[in-house]
Amino acid sequence: MVLFSGGQDSATCLAWALDRFRHVETLGFDYGQRHRIELDCRGRLRDGLARLDPAWAGRLGEDHTLALDALGQVSETALTREAAIGYEASGLPNTFVPGRNLVFLTFAAALAYRRGLRHVVGGMCETDYSGYPDCRDDTIKALQVALNLGMERRFVLHTPLMWLDKGQTWRLAETLGGRALVDLIVEASHTCYLGERGTRHPWGYGCGTCPACRLRGDGFSRFTAGAA
C-alpha cells in the first residue's frame, strides 16, 4: 500500500514499490488541503507509470481515496486555510499539519489490513523535511511498533526517501524508470503548497517561491548539474 498524494515524492515511492512488490495498491487522502489539485494528478501519474513498464502495469492494483475532513477542520495551518506561509512561535513551519502522517499511516495500515497487504510505503524524509516531526525516522519506527501491537499484524513501514535529499530523489526516479519517469514526474506531479499549476518551470508546475517549490527546484538543479 503506497501513500500516493500525486506529488514528486509519492510518485517516486510508487515506482520504487512497483519495482519490488508483485502487487501494489495506492491510497490518497482528501483532508481539505489547500493544494487539493494534487489529487487530480494521481490518475495521470498512475497511467504514466503503467505505460513505462509492462511489469509495473501488471503489478499496479486498485486505487483508493479517503476523505479526512476532520483533519483539516482541526488544523489551523497554512496548508488547510488561506494564510501566508511562515513560522510559528515554536519554530515549526505553519505548513505543519499536526498528526497528519500519523493519521495517514494509521488509515493506510487499517486499509492494508482489510486488503491483506503487509507493506506500507510512504515518502517521509528526514533530510528535506522542513522540520516536520512526523517525518522523522524515529516517529515512523515508533508508529510501526504501535500499529503492529494494536492490530496484531506484522506491518512493515517503508520510507525509501528517508535519508535522501531532493536531488537524490530525482536521481532515484531516473534509476528506477529512466529519463521517461523523470519527465513524467516533471509534467504530471504536483508539489506546490499554493496549488499553482499555471507556470511551467524546468522542474514542473508551481508558484516557484513556496518552500515545497524551492525544495523541488533546488533538488532538480543539483540533479541536472550532476548529470552534466
MDAnalysis code that builds the backbone (N, CA, C; Angstrom):
import MDAnalysis as mda
import numpy as np

u = mda.Universe.empty(684, n_residues=228, atom_resindex=np.repeat(np.arange(228), 3), trajectory=True)
u.add_TopologyAttr("name", ["N", "CA", "C"] * 228)
u.add_TopologyAttr("resid", np.arange(1, 229))
u.add_TopologyAttr("resname", ["MET", "VAL", "LEU", "PHE", "SER", "GLY", "GLY", "GLN", "ASP", "SER", "ALA", "THR", "CYS", "LEU", "ALA", "TRP", "ALA", "LEU", "ASP", "ARG", "PHE", "ARG", "HIS", "VAL", "GLU", "THR", "LEU", "GLY", "PHE", "ASP", "TYR", "GLY", "GLN", "ARG", "HIS", "ARG", "ILE", "GLU", "LEU", "ASP", "CYS", "ARG", "GLY", "ARG", "LEU", "ARG", "ASP", "GLY", "LEU", "ALA", "ARG", "LEU", "ASP", "PRO", "ALA", "TRP", "ALA", "GLY", "ARG", "LEU", "GLY", "GLU", "ASP", "HIS", "THR", "LEU", "ALA", "LEU", "ASP", "ALA", "LEU", "GLY", "GLN", "VAL", "SER", "GLU", "THR", "ALA", "LEU", "THR", "ARG", "GLU", "ALA", "ALA", "ILE", "GLY", "TYR", "GLU", "ALA", "SER", "GLY", "LEU", "PRO", "ASN", "THR", "PHE", "VAL", "PRO", "GLY", "ARG", "ASN", "LEU", "VAL", "PHE", "LEU", "THR", "PHE", "ALA", "ALA", "ALA", "LEU", "ALA", "TYR", "ARG", "ARG", "GLY", "LEU", "ARG", "HIS", "VAL", "VAL", "GLY", "GLY", "MET", "CYS", "GLU", "THR", "ASP", "TYR", "SER", "GLY", "TYR", "PRO", "ASP", "CYS", "ARG", "ASP", "ASP", "THR", "ILE", "LYS", "ALA", "LEU", "GLN", "VAL", "ALA", "LEU", "ASN", "LEU", "GLY", "MET", "GLU", "ARG", "ARG", "PHE", "VAL", "LEU", "HIS", "THR", "PRO", "LEU", "MET", "TRP", "LEU", "ASP", "LYS", "GLY", "GLN", "THR", "TRP", "ARG", "LEU", "ALA", "GLU", "THR", "LEU", "GLY", "GLY", "ARG", "ALA", "LEU", "VAL", "ASP", "LEU", "ILE", "VAL", "GLU", "ALA", "SER", "HIS", "THR", "CYS", "TYR", "LEU", "GLY", "GLU", "ARG", "GLY", "THR", "ARG", "HIS", "PRO", "TRP", "GLY", "TYR", "GLY", "CYS", "GLY", "THR", "CYS", "PRO", "ALA", "CYS", "ARG", "LEU", "ARG", "GLY", "ASP", "GLY", "PHE", "SER", "ARG", "PHE", "THR", "ALA", "GLY", "ALA", "ALA"])
u.atoms.positions = np.array([
    [0.853, -1.179, 0.000],
    [0.000, 0.000, 0.000],
    [0.897, 1.239, 0.000],
    [0.799, 2.045, -1.053],
    [1.629, 3.238, -1.175],
    [0.791, 4.469, -0.876],
    [1.240, 5.311, 0.051],
    [0.623, 6.610, 0.272],
    [0.952, 7.467, -0.940],
    [-0.076, 7.774, -1.721],
    [0.134, 8.365, -3.044],
    [-0.651, 9.657, -3.145],
    [0.047, 10.776, -2.954],
    [-0.614, 12.084, -2.939],
    [-0.764, 12.689, -4.327],
    [0.133, 12.318, -5.237],
    [0.196, 12.962, -6.542],
    [1.397, 13.878, -6.673],
    [2.278, 13.848, -5.675],
    [3.474, 14.677, -5.691],
    [4.703, 13.935, -6.169],
    [5.825, 14.648, -6.210],
    [7.084, 14.061, -6.653],
    [7.499, 12.874, -5.783],
    [7.467, 13.068, -4.482],
    [7.957, 12.027, -3.577],
    [7.108, 10.767, -3.658],
    [5.786, 10.935, -3.639],
    [4.936, 9.750, -3.646],
    [4.982, 9.039, -4.994],
    [5.174, 9.787, -6.086],
    [5.316, 9.150, -7.399],
    [6.595, 8.314, -7.449],
    [7.664, 8.840, -6.873],
    [8.923, 8.090, -6.811],
    [8.761, 6.851, -5.942],
    [8.044, 6.994, -4.827],
    [7.807, 5.850, -3.947],
    [6.958, 4.784, -4.638],
    [5.997, 5.214, -5.447],
    [5.186, 4.237, -6.174],
    [6.036, 3.464, -7.162],
    [6.928, 4.139, -7.872],
    [7.838, 3.439, -8.783],
    [8.724, 2.474, -8.006],
    [9.208, 2.907, -6.858],
    [10.055, 2.063, -6.002],
    [9.305, 0.798, -5.601],
    [8.041, 0.942, -5.218],
    [7.247, -0.213, -4.810],
    [6.948, -1.139, -5.988],
    [6.614, -0.557, -7.135],
    [6.327, -1.378, -8.313],
    [7.545, -2.174, -8.761],
    [8.722, -1.647, -8.468],
    [9.966, -2.329, -8.825],
    [10.268, -3.499, -7.888],
    [9.552, -3.578, -6.739],
    [9.898, -4.553, -5.707],
    [8.799, -5.544, -5.345],
    [7.550, -5.140, -5.450],
    [6.448, -5.978, -4.971],
    [5.564, -6.429, -6.120],
    [4.977, -7.609, -5.982],
    [4.194, -8.174, -7.085],
    [2.791, -7.573, -7.198],
    [2.316, -6.937, -6.132],
    [1.006, -6.286, -6.177],
    [1.074, -5.006, -5.354],
    [0.679, -3.891, -5.968],
    [0.801, -2.584, -5.322],
    [-0.512, -1.815, -5.468],
    [-1.057, -1.361, -4.343],
    [-2.235, -0.503, -4.355],
    [-1.844, 0.885, -3.858],
    [-2.650, 1.876, -4.195],
    [-2.331, 3.258, -3.832],
    [-3.465, 3.862, -3.013],
    [-3.092, 4.839, -2.185],
    [-4.057, 5.479, -1.290],
    [-3.776, 6.973, -1.214],
    [-4.804, 7.767, -1.500],
    [-4.702, 9.210, -1.372],
    [-5.692, 9.722, -0.344],
    [-5.423, 10.917, 0.191],
    [-6.269, 11.489, 1.235],
    [-6.740, 12.887, 0.843],
    [-8.011, 13.122, 1.029],
    [-8.591, 14.452, 0.844],
    [-8.904, 14.991, 2.230],
    [-8.061, 15.908, 2.723],
    [-8.233, 16.424, 4.078],
    [-8.467, 17.938, 4.087],
    [-8.939, 18.440, 2.944],
    [-9.166, 19.869, 2.844],
    [-7.905, 20.652, 2.585],
    [-6.909, 20.007, 1.986],
    [-5.636, 20.664, 1.733],
    [-5.787, 21.782, 0.710],
    [-5.048, 22.817, 0.921],
    [-5.077, 23.988, 0.045],
    [-4.652, 23.616, -1.378],
    [-3.763, 22.675, -1.484],
    [-3.253, 22.234, -2.778],
    [-3.944, 20.932, -3.210],
    [-5.267, 20.924, -3.084],
    [-6.037, 19.730, -3.395],
    [-5.870, 19.288, -4.846],
    [-5.374, 20.183, -5.694],
    [-5.158, 19.833, -7.099],
    [-4.222, 18.635, -7.243],
    [-3.419, 18.364, -6.190],
    [-2.532, 17.204, -6.248],
    [-3.322, 15.916, -6.467],
    [-4.539, 15.852, -5.908],
    [-5.354, 14.644, -6.068],
    [-5.743, 14.422, -7.525],
    [-5.892, 15.520, -8.272],
    [-6.252, 15.401, -9.687],
    [-5.103, 14.878, -10.538],
    [-3.891, 14.908, -10.002],
    [-2.705, 14.451, -10.743],
    [-2.490, 12.945, -10.620],
    [-3.151, 12.321, -9.675],
    [-2.851, 10.924, -9.347],
    [-3.145, 9.966, -10.504],
    [-4.292, 10.165, -11.174],
    [-4.650, 9.257, -12.260],
    [-3.665, 9.303, -13.404],
    [-3.242, 10.506, -13.783],
    [-2.283, 10.631, -14.887],
    [-0.951, 9.988, -14.518],
    [-0.535, 10.148, -13.280],
    [0.716, 9.545, -12.844],
    [0.630, 8.018, -12.851],
    [-0.455, 7.484, -12.325],
    [-0.624, 6.029, -12.315],
    [-0.621, 5.481, -13.743],
    [-1.369, 6.137, -14.641],
    [-1.414, 5.677, -16.031],
    [-0.033, 5.766, -16.679],
    [0.679, 6.851, -16.384],
    [2.006, 7.021, -16.963],
    [2.986, 5.980, -16.479],
    [2.936, 5.653, -15.198],
    [3.817, 4.619, -14.656],
    [3.515, 3.265, -15.271],
    [2.247, 2.973, -15.458],
    [1.873, 1.692, -16.062],
    [2.388, 1.583, -17.496],
    [2.420, 2.711, -18.212],
    [2.906, 2.683, -19.595],
    [4.422, 2.566, -19.686],
    [5.115, 2.939, -18.616],
    [6.577, 2.900, -18.650],
    [7.134, 1.481, -18.669],
    [6.413, 0.553, -18.044],
    [6.963, -0.795, -17.886],
    [5.809, -1.791, -17.827],
    [5.763, -2.765, -18.730],
    [4.683, -3.760, -18.707],
    [4.614, -4.505, -17.380],
    [5.759, -4.752, -16.758],
    [5.763, -5.437, -15.464],
    [5.086, -4.576, -14.400],
    [5.363, -3.273, -14.424],
    [4.717, -2.360, -13.480],
    [3.214, -2.334, -13.721],
    [2.801, -2.341, -14.971],
    [1.376, -2.318, -15.292],
    [0.669, -3.534, -14.699],
    [1.332, -4.684, -14.751],
    [0.746, -5.899, -14.214],
    [0.683, -5.918, -12.702],
    [1.531, -5.134, -12.057],
    [1.578, -5.122, -10.595],
    [0.705, -4.039, -9.974],
    [0.320, -3.054, -10.777],
    [-0.424, -1.921, -10.245],
    [-1.876, -2.305, -10.004],
    [-2.254, -2.251, -8.748],
    [-3.601, -2.656, -8.372],
    [-4.526, -1.484, -8.135],
    [-5.478, -1.671, -7.261],
    [-6.563, -0.711, -7.040],
    [-6.066, 0.587, -6.404],
    [-6.768, 1.662, -6.754],
    [-6.505, 2.968, -6.147],
    [-7.632, 3.303, -5.180],
    [-7.265, 3.927, -4.067],
    [-8.236, 4.289, -3.036],
    [-8.051, 5.762, -2.669],
    [-9.134, 6.429, -2.343],
    [-9.083, 7.789, -1.810],
    [-9.991, 7.860, -0.594],
    [-9.462, 8.392, 0.491],
    [-10.238, 8.532, 1.721],
    [-10.410, 10.002, 2.061],
    [-11.607, 10.366, 2.485],
    [-11.882, 11.731, 2.929],
    [-11.593, 11.837, 4.425],
    [-10.714, 12.766, 4.777],
    [-10.372, 13.003, 6.178],
    [-10.627, 14.473, 6.513],
    [-11.867, 14.884, 6.313],
    [-12.228, 16.285, 6.531],
    [-11.904, 16.754, 7.944],
    [-12.057, 15.865, 8.899],
    [-11.837, 16.249, 10.294],
    [-10.411, 16.730, 10.527],
    [-9.448, 16.147, 9.802],
    [-8.061, 16.571, 9.965],
    [-7.903, 18.026, 9.557],
    [-8.515, 18.411, 8.458],
    [-8.456, 19.799, 8.030],
    [-9.179, 20.727, 8.979],
    [-10.268, 20.238, 9.572],
    [-11.068, 21.063, 10.480],
    [-10.331, 21.384, 11.772],
    [-9.488, 20.467, 12.239],
    [-8.765, 20.714, 13.493],
    [-7.384, 21.315, 13.256],
    [-7.027, 21.534, 11.991],
    [-5.678, 22.015, 11.660],
    [-5.728, 23.454, 11.162],
    [-5.382, 24.379, 11.995],
    [-5.292, 25.783, 11.592],
    [-3.896, 26.040, 11.042],
    [-3.663, 25.593, 9.825],
    [-2.329, 25.688, 9.232],
    [-2.416, 26.333, 7.859],
    [-1.258, 26.689, 7.326],
    [-1.211, 27.313, 6.005],
    [-1.470, 26.310, 4.888],
    [-1.545, 25.022, 5.217],
    [-1.890, 24.027, 4.203],
    [-3.381, 23.750, 4.156],
    [-4.127, 24.181, 5.193],
    [-5.552, 23.891, 5.248],
    [-6.413, 25.149, 5.306],
    [-5.807, 26.321, 5.155],
    [-6.566, 27.581, 5.111],
    [-5.734, 28.610, 4.355],
    [-6.385, 29.678, 3.945],
    [-5.689, 30.749, 3.239],
    [-4.889, 31.582, 4.243],
    [-3.588, 31.399, 4.252],
    [-2.723, 32.125, 5.172],
    [-1.337, 32.211, 4.570],
    [-0.615, 33.260, 4.918],
    [0.761, 33.399, 4.447],
    [1.618, 32.303, 5.064],
    [2.518, 31.754, 4.283],
    [3.400, 30.693, 4.771],
    [4.538, 31.317, 5.562],
    [4.744, 30.812, 6.760],
    [5.798, 31.343, 7.630],
    [6.113, 30.357, 8.732],
    [6.501, 30.880, 9.892],
    [6.890, 30.029, 11.014],
    [6.076, 30.381, 12.251],
    [5.794, 29.368, 13.053],
    [5.110, 29.560, 14.320],
    [6.117, 29.968, 15.388],
    [5.602, 30.369, 16.534],
    [6.475, 30.739, 17.650],
    [7.338, 29.564, 18.098],
    [6.844, 28.352, 17.873],
    [7.592, 27.142, 18.247],
    [8.805, 26.912, 17.364],
    [8.861, 27.595, 16.212],
    [9.937, 27.387, 15.258],
    [9.552, 26.460, 14.123],
    [8.392, 25.789, 14.244],
    [7.929, 24.910, 13.173],
    [7.267, 25.733, 12.074],
    [7.375, 25.291, 10.824],
    [6.659, 25.979, 9.741],
    [5.158, 25.896, 9.988],
    [4.420, 26.930, 9.588],
    [2.967, 26.869, 9.773],
    [2.283, 26.024, 8.709],
    [3.088, 25.355, 7.864],
    [2.563, 24.355, 6.938],
    [2.496, 22.967, 7.588],
    [2.993, 22.858, 8.809],
    [2.950, 21.582, 9.520],
    [1.522, 21.298, 9.970],
    [0.976, 20.165, 9.511],
    [-0.363, 19.729, 9.914],
    [-0.187, 18.696, 11.019],
    [-0.460, 19.049, 12.270],
    [-0.187, 18.140, 13.390],
    [-0.884, 16.792, 13.231],
    [-0.099, 15.742, 13.349],
    [-0.644, 14.390, 13.304],
    [-0.904, 13.843, 11.915],
    [-0.639, 14.628, 10.881],
    [-1.030, 14.204, 9.530],
    [-0.446, 12.850, 9.151],
    [0.858, 12.689, 9.253],
    [1.459, 11.425, 8.837],
    [1.079, 10.284, 9.769],
    [0.853, 10.583, 11.040],
    [0.405, 9.546, 11.965],
    [-0.980, 9.039, 11.559],
    [-1.863, 9.981, 11.208],
    [-3.206, 9.617, 10.765],
    [-3.141, 8.883, 9.430],
    [-2.356, 9.402, 8.491],
    [-2.251, 8.778, 7.173],
    [-1.790, 7.319, 7.292],
    [-0.736, 7.106, 8.032],
    [-0.180, 5.755, 8.140],
    [-1.111, 4.818, 8.896],
    [-1.832, 5.351, 9.869],
    [-2.780, 4.522, 10.605],
    [-3.934, 4.085, 9.704],
    [-4.489, 5.015, 8.922],
    [-5.549, 4.647, 7.994],
    [-5.022, 3.729, 6.893],
    [-3.803, 3.966, 6.444],
    [-3.214, 3.092, 5.419],
    [-3.066, 1.676, 5.949],
    [-2.625, 1.547, 7.194],
    [-2.479, 0.217, 7.787],
    [-3.838, -0.451, 7.976],
    [-4.850, 0.334, 8.364],
    [-6.186, -0.230, 8.527],
    [-6.724, -0.749, 7.199],
    [-6.503, 0.024, 6.127],
    [-6.936, -0.425, 4.799],
    [-6.108, -1.611, 4.342],
    [-4.809, -1.575, 4.596],
    [-3.942, -2.700, 4.238],
    [-4.378, -3.975, 4.966],
    [-4.804, -3.839, 6.203],
    [-5.315, -4.970, 6.991],
    [-6.485, -5.610, 6.254],
    [-7.419, -4.781, 5.814],
    [-8.603, -5.297, 5.121],
    [-8.253, -5.893, 3.768],
    [-7.247, -5.300, 3.099],
    [-6.881, -5.753, 1.758],
    [-5.877, -6.910, 1.777],
    [-5.431, -7.309, 2.956],
    [-4.482, -8.408, 3.058],
    [-3.075, -8.035, 2.647],
    [-2.709, -6.767, 2.841],
    [-1.382, -6.273, 2.481],
    [-0.556, -6.046, 3.746],
    [0.748, -6.254, 3.640],
    [1.610, -6.137, 4.818],
    [2.565, -4.956, 4.755],
    [2.923, -4.533, 3.551],
    [3.911, -3.475, 3.385],
    [3.218, -2.141, 3.087],
    [3.594, -1.103, 3.821],
    [3.051, 0.242, 3.639],
    [4.221, 1.169, 3.314],
    [4.100, 1.921, 2.228],
    [5.202, 2.751, 1.737],
    [4.797, 4.224, 1.801],
    [5.661, 5.057, 2.395],
    [5.404, 6.487, 2.478],
    [6.632, 7.293, 2.096],
    [6.416, 8.528, 1.678],
    [7.510, 9.383, 1.205],
    [8.120, 10.261, 2.271],
    [7.981, 9.897, 3.550],
    [8.554, 10.716, 4.624],
    [10.071, 10.788, 4.478],
    [10.620, 11.934, 4.832],
    [12.044, 12.180, 4.617],
    [12.583, 13.059, 5.731],
    [13.681, 12.660, 6.327],
    [14.292, 13.431, 7.410],
    [15.409, 14.338, 6.895],
    [15.728, 14.259, 5.623],
    [16.780, 15.103, 5.055],
    [16.213, 16.439, 4.597],
    [15.184, 16.392, 3.737],
    [14.478, 17.606, 3.284],
    [13.065, 17.551, 3.849],
    [12.905, 17.824, 5.139],
    [11.594, 17.600, 5.759],
    [11.000, 18.833, 6.398],
    [11.613, 19.986, 6.227],
    [11.080, 21.259, 6.718],
    [10.887, 21.283, 8.223],
    [11.477, 20.337, 8.931],
    [11.352, 20.320, 10.378],
    [10.124, 19.612, 10.896],
    [9.347, 18.965, 10.017],
    [8.135, 18.278, 10.458],
    [8.502, 17.086, 11.351],
    [8.064, 17.057, 12.596],
    [8.455, 15.953, 13.491],
    [7.871, 14.605, 13.085],
    [6.743, 14.598, 12.361],
    [6.158, 13.309, 11.978],
    [6.770, 12.745, 10.700],
    [7.849, 13.377, 10.215],
    [8.611, 12.823, 9.093],
    [9.883, 12.119, 9.567],
    [10.158, 12.185, 10.858],
    [11.418, 11.638, 11.372],
    [11.398, 10.109, 11.401],
    [12.563, 9.529, 11.206],
    [12.697, 8.071, 11.205],
    [12.242, 7.474, 12.530],
    [12.564, 8.105, 13.642],
    [12.151, 7.592, 14.950],
    [10.632, 7.556, 15.076],
    [9.962, 8.575, 14.526],
    [8.500, 8.606, 14.564],
    [7.912, 7.421, 13.805],
    [8.434, 7.168, 12.618],
    [7.901, 6.086, 11.787],
    [8.152, 4.733, 12.449],
    [9.331, 4.552, 13.008],
    [9.640, 3.276, 13.672],
    [8.749, 3.049, 14.884],
    [8.514, 4.125, 15.650],
    [7.649, 4.001, 16.826],
    [6.221, 3.670, 16.408],
    [5.747, 4.292, 15.325],
    [4.392, 4.029, 14.861],
    [4.264, 2.605, 14.338],
    [5.292, 2.107, 13.689],
    [5.248, 0.720, 13.214],
    [5.034, -0.236, 14.373],
    [5.739, -0.005, 15.462],
    [5.568, -0.847, 16.650],
    [4.133, -0.751, 17.162],
    [3.603, 0.475, 17.257],
    [2.249, 0.672, 17.770],
    [1.199, 0.008, 16.874],
    [1.355, 0.148, 15.560],
    [0.397, -0.459, 14.639],
    [0.429, -1.982, 14.732],
    [1.608, -2.533, 14.822],
    [1.719, -3.987, 14.903],
    [1.115, -4.529, 16.193],
    [1.308, -3.796, 17.287],
    [0.716, -4.218, 18.556],
    [-0.797, -4.031, 18.533],
    [-1.235, -2.882, 18.000],
    [-2.655, -2.561, 18.039],
    [-3.507, -3.345, 17.069],
    [-2.920, -3.850, 15.993],
    [-3.686, -4.608, 15.002],
    [-3.294, -6.074, 14.954],
    [-2.325, -6.445, 15.765],
    [-1.872, -7.842, 15.799],
    [-1.489, -8.325, 14.406],
    [-0.709, -7.481, 13.714],
    [-0.180, -7.801, 12.388],
    [1.300, -7.441, 12.350],
    [1.984, -7.888, 11.308],
    [3.399, -7.580, 11.160],
    [3.573, -6.645, 9.966],
    [3.031, -5.433, 10.094],
    [3.229, -4.441, 9.045],
    [4.688, -3.991, 8.991],
    [5.130, -3.657, 7.783],
    [6.437, -3.037, 7.604],
    [6.204, -1.674, 6.950],
    [6.624, -0.601, 7.638],
    [6.503, 0.743, 7.092],
    [7.804, 1.094, 6.378],
    [7.732, 1.260, 5.073],
    [8.907, 1.566, 4.265],
    [8.956, 3.073, 3.968],
    [10.125, 3.656, 4.119],
    [10.334, 5.072, 3.787],
    [11.597, 5.185, 2.936],
    [11.492, 4.862, 1.654],
    [12.694, 4.800, 0.801],
    [13.391, 6.136, 0.595],
    [12.733, 7.250, 0.911],
    [13.350, 8.567, 0.719],
    [13.899, 9.148, 2.020],
    [13.840, 8.401, 3.093],
    [14.134, 8.945, 4.419],
    [15.466, 9.686, 4.490],
    [16.502, 9.168, 3.872],
    [17.838, 9.765, 4.000],
    [18.314, 10.390, 2.689],
    [17.383, 10.702, 1.794],
    [17.733, 11.320, 0.510],
    [17.323, 12.788, 0.508],
    [18.151, 13.638, -0.118],
    [17.695, 14.999, -0.363],
    [16.951, 15.002, -1.699],
    [16.397, 16.158, -2.087],
    [15.564, 16.186, -3.286],
    [16.358, 15.883, -4.563],
    [17.612, 16.282, -4.585],
    [18.430, 15.934, -5.742],
    [18.575, 14.426, -5.873],
    [18.791, 13.748, -4.751],
    [18.926, 12.291, -4.762],
    [17.599, 11.606, -5.076],
    [16.493, 12.254, -4.700],
    [15.180, 11.700, -5.032],
    [14.944, 11.720, -6.535],
    [15.326, 12.832, -7.182],
    [15.260, 12.862, -8.654],
    [16.145, 11.771, -9.256],
    [17.324, 11.587, -8.677],
    [18.246, 10.568, -9.181],
    [17.653, 9.172, -9.022],
    [16.989, 8.924, -7.892],
    [16.352, 7.623, -7.684],
    [15.285, 7.374, -8.738],
    [14.497, 8.391, -9.050],
    [13.477, 8.236, -10.092],
    [14.119, 7.844, -11.423],
    [15.228, 8.492, -11.752],
    [15.916, 8.162, -13.005],
    [16.438, 6.731, -12.976],
    [16.954, 6.303, -11.850],
    [17.457, 4.935, -11.715],
    [16.335, 3.918, -11.885],
    [15.168, 4.232, -11.366],
    [14.047, 3.297, -11.416],
    [13.393, 3.244, -12.792],
    [13.215, 4.403, -13.405],
    [12.436, 4.438, -14.647],
    [13.046, 5.223, -15.776],
    [14.323, 5.586, -15.651],
    [14.992, 6.327, -16.709],
    [14.482, 7.751, -16.834],
    [14.923, 8.407, -17.895],
    [14.513, 9.790, -18.101],
    [13.015, 9.894, -18.314],
    [12.391, 8.829, -18.792],
    [10.942, 8.855, -19.021],
    [10.187, 9.061, -17.717],
    [10.655, 8.449, -16.630],
    [9.999, 8.635, -15.328],
    [10.245, 10.044, -14.813],
    [11.457, 10.549, -14.965],
    [11.746, 11.920, -14.555],
    [10.819, 12.887, -15.293],
    [10.684, 12.707, -16.601],
    [9.830, 13.597, -17.392],
    [8.367, 13.498, -16.967],
    [7.922, 12.289, -16.638],
    [6.541, 12.105, -16.184],
    [6.304, 12.854, -14.874],
    [7.251, 12.754, -13.951],
    [7.109, 13.437, -12.668],
    [7.128, 14.949, -12.858],
    [7.999, 15.434, -13.741],
    [8.048, 16.871, -14.030],
    [6.696, 17.356, -14.542],
    [6.126, 16.648, -15.501],
    [4.915, 17.110, -16.174],
    [3.635, 16.847, -15.379],
    [3.563, 15.721, -14.681],
    [2.268, 15.289, -14.151],
    [2.109, 15.420, -12.645],
    [3.189, 15.496, -11.886],
    [3.047, 15.541, -10.427],
    [2.850, 16.974, -9.938],
    [2.423, 17.095, -8.690],
    [2.211, 18.423, -8.104],
    [2.798, 18.476, -6.705],
    [3.533, 19.569, -6.423],
    [4.162, 19.747, -5.125],
    [3.811, 21.081, -4.478],
    [3.540, 22.097, -5.259],
    [3.345, 23.465, -4.773],
    [2.285, 23.558, -3.685],
    [2.648, 24.140, -2.547],
    [1.717, 24.300, -1.433],
    [0.516, 25.179, -1.782],
    [0.691, 26.099, -2.716],
    [-0.383, 27.024, -3.070],
    [-1.310, 26.454, -4.135],
    [-0.986, 25.296, -4.661],
    [-1.827, 24.670, -5.672],
    [-1.728, 25.304, -7.037],
    [-0.632, 26.028, -7.301],
    [-0.472, 26.719, -8.585],
    [-0.027, 25.745, -9.666],
    [-0.719, 25.789, -10.815],
    [-0.341, 24.949, -11.959],
    [-0.124, 25.788, -13.219],
    [-0.101, 27.105, -13.077],
    [-0.042, 27.957, -14.257],
    [1.331, 28.086, -14.885],
    [2.375, 28.118, -14.078],
    [3.727, 28.356, -14.592],
    [4.508, 27.055, -14.681],
    [5.074, 26.816, -15.860],
    [5.889, 25.605, -16.078],
    [7.354, 25.964, -15.895],
    [7.988, 25.387, -14.880],
    [9.412, 25.540, -14.619],
    [10.143, 24.302, -15.159],
    [11.460, 24.312, -15.215],
    [12.185, 23.116, -15.656],
    [11.866, 21.886, -14.809],
    [11.503, 22.104, -13.534],
    [11.225, 21.001, -12.614],
    [9.745, 20.666, -12.503],
    [8.884, 21.428, -13.187],
    [7.456, 21.160, -13.126],
    [6.645, 22.420, -12.900],
    [5.420, 22.260, -12.432],
    [4.495, 23.380, -12.262],
    [4.413, 23.812, -10.804],
    [4.273, 25.123, -10.598],
    [4.125, 25.620, -9.244],
    [4.389, 27.106, -9.167],
    [4.184, 27.669, -7.973],
    [4.393, 29.107, -7.799],
    [5.869, 29.477, -7.900],
    [6.739, 28.541, -7.545],
    [8.176, 28.773, -7.637],
    [8.786, 29.403, -6.411],
    [7.964, 29.832, -5.445],
    [8.506, 30.543, -4.284],
    [8.176, 29.900, -2.943],
    [7.152, 29.060, -2.875],
    [6.814, 28.425, -1.591],
    [7.903, 27.420, -1.219],
    [7.975, 27.001, 0.049],
    [9.034, 26.064, 0.455],
    [9.063, 24.775, -0.358],
    [7.895, 24.238, -0.711],
    [7.856, 22.996, -1.486],
    [8.445, 23.196, -2.879],
    [8.101, 24.311, -3.517],
    [8.644, 24.598, -4.852],
    [10.152, 24.818, -4.797],
    [10.603, 25.528, -3.776],
    [12.045, 25.788, -3.678],
    [12.830, 24.501, -3.461],
    [12.326, 23.621, -2.592],
    [12.996, 22.340, -2.376],
    [13.062, 21.532, -3.670],
    [11.936, 21.466, -4.344],
    [11.871, 20.685, -5.584],
    [12.779, 21.284, -6.655],
    [12.730, 22.609, -6.804],
    [13.547, 23.267, -7.816],
    [15.035, 23.165, -7.525],
    [15.421, 23.375, -6.263],
    [16.833, 23.265, -5.896],
    [17.343, 21.845, -6.111],
    [16.506, 20.867, -5.758],
    [16.903, 19.475, -5.962],
    [17.073, 19.134, -7.424],
    [16.177, 19.661, -8.256],
    [16.274, 19.395, -9.688],
    [17.523, 20.023, -10.274],
    [17.899, 21.196, -9.778],
    [19.138, 21.854, -10.246],
    [20.352, 21.015, -9.904],
    [20.376, 20.466, -8.687],
    [21.509, 19.605, -8.301],
    [21.536, 18.345, -9.131],
    [20.347, 17.791, -9.396],
    [20.242, 16.569, -10.188],
    [20.764, 16.804, -11.609],
    [20.325, 17.882, -12.248],
    [20.754, 18.144, -13.621],
    [22.221, 18.542, -13.678],
    [22.709, 19.236, -12.649],
    [24.137, 19.605, -12.622],
    [25.001, 18.360, -12.512],
    [24.540, 17.385, -11.751],
    [25.299, 16.144, -11.598],
    [25.310, 15.323, -12.856],
    [24.262, 15.490, -13.680],
    [24.170, 14.723, -14.926],
    [24.958, 15.363, -16.052],
    [25.350, 16.629, -15.864],
    [26.033, 17.360, -16.930],
    [27.472, 16.869, -17.110],
])
